């Protein structure tokens, strides 16, 4: 679907619930200015199972994983420039996969991070943890003798609106229409559009 097709569909959603005339002229520039940002916000909020096609594997060979000193048994993974959202981290030595919704913010979970290295409370390979820093992921445990080939990481990448999978576009139209109406200070119509978006989530 082209960019113009996407904008036209968003305007149609607005037309369905609003009494406005000539919405093409009023809203086209506004929608264009926010379209790609809304695409990435949309990918951040919808369930991961809806965007499996929008994931990328990471080239593990391009990263330096092992920590130093007392933190030798962790991996430091540099995030790709187009990283948007973690899907999973899997290691052959772990008994469990870490999924994106289990990702911990490093700054907010420093205590949990430190417990990974306390010899009395240290988690075993059955309870791996992944922490997010602004430009990297910290993987624990990742032993010094483990290999890069033992690790698999997948993520949702940033993208333009016209690159979204067709099956999720209807939800994107509602989501963006809500943002447009919010920007135009039309809270009642914006709330109605958010209800439409939530209905779409329930059936998908």
C-alpha positions as CSV (number, residue, x, y, z in Angstrom):
1,X,0.0,0.0,0.0
2,X,1.4,3.4,-0.9
3,X,1.8,6.3,1.5
4,X,-1.1,8.2,-0.2
5,X,-3.3,5.1,0.2
6,X,-2.5,5.0,3.9
7,X,-3.3,8.7,4.4
8,X,-6.5,8.2,2.5
9,X,-7.6,5.3,4.7
10,X,-6.8,7.3,7.9
11,X,-8.9,10.2,6.6
12,X,-11.8,7.7,5.9
13,X,-11.7,6.5,9.5
14,X,-11.9,10.2,10.7
15,X,-14.8,10.8,8.2
16,X,-16.7,7.9,9.7
17,X,-17.0,9.4,13.1
18,X,-16.7,13.2,12.6
19,X,-19.0,15.8,11.0
20,X,-16.1,17.6,9.3
21,X,-16.0,18.5,5.7
22,X,-12.9,18.7,3.5
23,X,-10.8,16.7,5.9
24,X,-8.3,16.0,3.1
25,X,-7.2,19.6,3.1
26,X,-7.3,20.0,6.8
27,X,-5.5,16.9,7.8
28,X,-3.2,15.8,5.0
29,X,-0.1,17.8,6.1
30,X,-0.6,16.9,9.7
31,X,-0.9,13.2,8.9
32,X,2.2,13.3,6.7
33,X,4.2,15.0,9.4
34,X,3.4,12.2,12.0
35,X,3.0,9.1,9.8
36,X,6.4,7.3,10.4
37,X,6.6,8.2,14.1
38,X,3.1,6.8,14.5
39,X,4.1,3.6,12.7
40,X,6.9,3.0,15.2
41,X,4.7,3.9,18.2
42,X,2.1,1.5,16.9
43,X,4.7,-1.3,16.6
44,X,5.6,-0.7,20.3
45,X,2.1,-1.1,21.6
46,X,0.5,-4.0,19.7
47,X,1.0,-7.6,20.7
48,X,4.2,-9.2,19.4
49,X,2.3,-12.1,17.9
50,X,0.9,-9.7,15.4
51,X,4.2,-8.5,14.1
52,X,6.3,-11.7,13.7
53,X,6.9,-10.8,10.1
54,X,8.4,-7.5,11.1
55,X,11.3,-9.0,13.1
56,X,14.9,-9.2,12.3
57,X,17.6,-11.5,13.5
58,X,20.8,-9.9,15.0
59,X,24.2,-10.6,13.5
60,X,25.8,-11.9,16.8
61,X,29.3,-11.8,15.2
62,X,29.1,-8.0,15.2
63,X,28.9,-7.8,19.0
64,X,31.2,-8.1,22.0
65,X,29.3,-10.1,24.7
66,X,31.4,-10.9,27.7
67,X,31.8,-8.6,30.7
68,X,34.9,-8.2,32.8
69,X,36.0,-8.9,36.4
70,X,33.3,-10.1,38.7
71,X,30.8,-9.6,35.9
72,X,32.6,-11.9,33.4
73,X,29.5,-14.1,33.1
74,X,27.3,-11.6,31.3
75,X,26.9,-10.5,27.7
76,X,26.9,-7.0,26.5
77,X,24.9,-6.7,23.3
78,X,25.1,-3.4,21.3
79,X,21.7,-2.5,19.8
80,X,21.4,-2.1,16.1
81,X,20.6,1.5,14.9
82,X,17.1,0.4,13.7
83,X,16.2,-1.4,17.0
84,X,12.7,-0.7,18.2
85,X,11.5,-3.6,20.3
86,X,12.9,-6.9,21.6
87,X,11.2,-10.0,20.4
88,X,13.3,-12.6,22.2
89,X,16.8,-13.6,23.4
90,X,17.6,-17.3,23.3
91,X,20.7,-19.1,24.4
92,X,21.4,-22.8,23.9
93,X,22.5,-23.1,27.5
94,X,19.4,-21.5,29.0
95,X,16.4,-23.6,29.9
96,X,14.1,-20.6,29.2
97,X,13.8,-18.0,26.4
98,X,13.6,-14.4,27.4
99,X,10.7,-12.7,25.5
100,X,10.4,-9.1,24.8
101,X,7.7,-8.4,27.4
102,X,10.2,-9.7,30.1
103,X,12.8,-7.1,29.2
104,X,13.9,-5.2,32.3
105,X,15.0,-1.5,32.3
106,X,18.5,-1.4,33.8
107,X,18.1,1.9,35.6
108,X,14.8,0.8,37.2
109,X,16.0,-2.7,38.1
110,X,19.6,-2.2,39.4
111,X,18.8,-4.4,42.4
112,X,17.7,-7.3,40.2
113,X,20.8,-6.9,38.1
114,X,23.1,-7.0,41.2
115,X,21.3,-10.1,42.4
116,X,22.5,-11.9,39.3
117,X,26.0,-11.7,40.6
118,X,25.5,-12.3,44.3
119,X,26.8,-15.8,45.1
120,X,23.9,-16.4,47.6
121,X,21.1,-15.3,45.4
122,X,22.6,-15.6,41.9
123,X,20.2,-16.9,39.3
124,X,21.1,-20.1,37.5
125,X,20.7,-20.7,33.8
126,X,17.0,-21.6,34.3
127,X,16.3,-17.9,35.1
128,X,18.1,-15.8,32.6
129,X,17.6,-12.0,32.6
130,X,17.9,-9.3,30.0
131,X,18.3,-5.7,30.9
132,X,18.0,-2.7,28.6
133,X,20.3,0.2,28.6
134,X,19.9,3.1,26.1
135,X,22.3,1.6,23.5
136,X,22.7,-2.0,24.6
137,X,21.2,-5.1,26.2
138,X,22.9,-6.9,29.1
139,X,22.4,-10.6,29.1
140,X,22.8,-12.7,32.3
141,X,24.0,-15.3,32.5
142,X,26.4,-15.6,29.5
143,X,29.4,-17.6,30.5
144,X,32.9,-16.9,29.4
145,X,33.2,-20.2,27.6
146,X,29.9,-19.9,25.7
147,X,30.1,-19.2,22.0
148,X,28.4,-16.5,19.9
149,X,26.7,-19.2,17.9
150,X,24.9,-20.3,21.2
151,X,22.9,-17.1,21.1
152,X,20.0,-15.9,19.0
153,X,18.4,-12.5,19.3
154,X,15.4,-11.1,17.3
155,X,13.9,-7.6,17.3
156,X,11.3,-5.4,15.7
157,X,12.9,-2.8,13.6
158,X,12.0,0.8,12.9
159,X,10.1,1.3,9.7
160,X,8.1,3.6,7.5
161,X,4.3,3.4,7.5
162,X,4.2,2.0,4.0
163,X,6.4,-1.0,5.1
164,X,3.9,-2.2,7.7
165,X,2.4,-5.7,7.1
166,X,-1.0,-5.5,5.4
167,X,-2.7,-7.5,8.1
168,X,-2.1,-4.8,10.8
169,X,-2.9,-1.8,8.7
170,X,-6.5,-1.4,9.8
171,X,-5.3,-1.1,13.4
172,X,-2.7,1.4,12.3
173,X,-5.4,3.5,10.7
174,X,-7.4,3.7,13.9
175,X,-4.3,4.3,16.0
176,X,-3.1,7.2,13.8
177,X,-6.6,8.7,13.4
178,X,-6.7,8.9,17.2
179,X,-3.4,10.8,17.3
180,X,-4.6,13.2,14.6
181,X,-7.8,14.0,16.4
182,X,-6.0,14.4,19.7
183,X,-3.6,16.9,17.9
184,X,-6.6,18.8,16.6
185,X,-8.0,19.0,20.2
186,X,-11.0,16.8,19.5
187,X,-11.0,14.6,22.6
188,X,-14.5,13.1,22.1
189,X,-13.7,12.0,18.6
190,X,-10.2,10.8,19.6
191,X,-11.7,8.7,22.4
192,X,-14.2,7.2,20.0
193,X,-11.3,6.3,17.6
194,X,-9.3,4.7,20.5
195,X,-12.3,2.5,21.2
196,X,-12.3,1.4,17.6
197,X,-8.6,0.6,18.0
198,X,-9.2,-1.4,21.2
199,X,-11.9,-3.3,19.4
200,X,-9.5,-4.1,16.6
201,X,-7.0,-5.4,19.2
202,X,-9.6,-7.7,20.8
203,X,-10.4,-9.5,17.5
204,X,-6.8,-9.8,16.5
